[in-house]
Amino acid sequence: PKSSPSKSSTPSSLEKMRAQKTQLKRSDGTQLTHFNQGFTESGDIASPDWKLGKGGPVGPRSDVGKFVQRAQRILQRVQEESSVMSGKYQGVLSYLGERKDRKSNDFFNVLNNFIREFQFSRQRVERHLRSAARTKRIEKAKRERERRDKERREAA
């Protein structure tokens, strides 16, 4: 079944693919000219329309057919992973009390800024603690030196 032309004035990438005639070379060097009507839409995935191209049969066992089948499997896997990732993102938004319609680039920008500011603050606190510890060691050494000096003066 062929899909109806797009209602919008700009052609979709699938329509552009249908309109072009692509020259492909098989591994044996013969040329295949097709793709002018090689795909139909089936849901979100383009599915092959197995027909005879000018260069011979274009079916599931041809080089192009194998390519299309492999590409469909990859596309299906990417769509499944995208759905899983979208679900996890929604879970993170819910866990952190964010709006469900928050764009991911906004969310991750805020998260990145928070992490950067947190690291900066942690470094500042660590510097302050090291400085306080150094000051404490210096004061302790000064008291110890004063105590020894006092003991020497009393012994003399």
Secondary structure, DSSP 8 states (H G I E B T S, - for coil): ------SSSS--HHHHHHH--EEEE-TTS-EEEE-SS-EEEETTEEEE--EEETTEEE-TTSHHHHHHHHHHHHHHHHHHHHHHHHHHHHHHHHHTT--TT--HHHHHHHHHHHHHHHHHHHHHHHHHHHHHHHHHHHHHHHHHHHHHHHHHHHH-
